[in-house]
Amino acid sequence: MATTAPLVSTIYVSSVQDSMNPTELAELLDQARRHNPQIGVTGLLLYCNGCFMQVLEGPVDAVESLYKRIAKDPSRFGRGAIEGV
């Protein structure tokens, strides 16, 4: 019987300096849809008026790594974990 890594979730909020247009949002969503399944991460991304709220769920290492990558994105500021990481 195969064992699976425990799943964790993290919820965070962040902002962008300039609001994103629909094309930029679609590109971000496409990138997430390609990358996240490869590392076993699922979640939810909400955007409104320059603010994001995101839920990431998956194996501990994958969620932590992805959150750190997002935190290094210079276009985002005001990041704060609500739960997790």
C-alpha positions as CSV (number, residue, x, y, z in Angstrom):
1,M,0.0,0.0,0.0
2,A,1.4,3.4,-1.0
3,T,1.7,6.1,1.6
4,T,0.9,9.7,0.7
5,A,2.4,12.8,2.1
6,P,0.2,14.7,4.5
7,L,-1.7,17.6,2.8
8,V,-1.5,21.1,4.2
9,S,-3.2,24.3,3.2
10,T,-2.3,27.9,3.4
11,I,-4.4,31.0,2.8
12,Y,-2.8,34.4,2.1
13,V,-3.6,37.8,0.8
14,S,-1.5,40.2,-1.3
15,S,-1.9,43.2,-3.5
16,V,-0.4,44.5,-6.7
17,Q,0.6,48.1,-7.3
18,D,-1.4,48.4,-10.5
19,S,-4.6,46.6,-11.1
20,M,-4.3,43.7,-13.6
21,N,-6.2,43.7,-16.8
22,P,-8.2,40.6,-18.0
23,T,-5.3,39.5,-20.2
24,E,-2.8,39.6,-17.4
25,L,-5.2,37.7,-15.1
26,A,-5.8,35.0,-17.8
27,E,-2.0,34.6,-18.2
28,L,-1.5,34.2,-14.5
29,L,-4.3,31.6,-14.3
30,D,-2.9,29.7,-17.3
31,Q,0.5,29.6,-15.6
32,A,-1.0,28.3,-12.4
33,R,-3.0,25.7,-14.2
34,R,0.1,24.4,-15.9
35,H,2.5,24.5,-13.0
36,N,0.5,23.6,-9.9
37,P,-0.8,20.2,-10.9
38,Q,2.8,19.2,-11.7
39,I,3.7,19.7,-8.1
40,G,0.5,18.4,-6.6
41,V,-1.0,21.7,-5.5
42,T,-4.6,22.7,-5.9
43,G,-6.4,25.8,-4.6
44,L,-8.4,28.9,-5.2
45,L,-7.4,32.3,-6.5
46,L,-9.6,35.3,-6.0
47,Y,-8.8,38.8,-7.4
48,C,-10.6,42.1,-7.0
49,N,-9.4,45.6,-7.5
50,G,-5.7,44.9,-7.2
51,C,-6.0,42.4,-4.3
52,F,-5.5,38.7,-4.2
53,M,-6.7,36.0,-1.8
54,Q,-5.3,32.6,-2.5
55,V,-5.7,29.1,-1.0
56,L,-2.9,26.6,-1.7
57,E,-3.4,23.0,-0.8
58,G,-1.0,20.1,-1.3
59,P,2.1,18.3,0.1
60,V,4.0,20.4,2.7
61,D,7.1,20.8,0.6
62,A,5.2,21.8,-2.5
63,V,3.0,24.4,-0.8
64,E,5.9,25.9,1.1
65,S,8.0,26.1,-2.0
66,L,5.2,27.7,-4.1
67,Y,4.4,30.2,-1.3
68,K,8.0,31.3,-1.1
69,R,8.2,31.7,-4.9
70,I,5.0,33.9,-4.8
71,A,6.4,35.9,-1.8
72,K,9.5,36.8,-3.9
73,D,7.4,38.2,-6.8
74,P,8.3,41.9,-6.9
75,S,4.9,42.8,-8.3
76,R,3.1,41.8,-5.1
77,F,3.2,43.5,-1.8
78,G,1.4,43.5,1.5
79,R,1.6,39.7,1.6
80,G,0.2,38.1,4.7
81,A,-0.5,34.5,5.6
82,I,-3.9,34.1,7.1
83,E,-3.5,30.4,7.8
84,G,-0.6,28.0,7.3
85,V,2.9,28.7,6.0
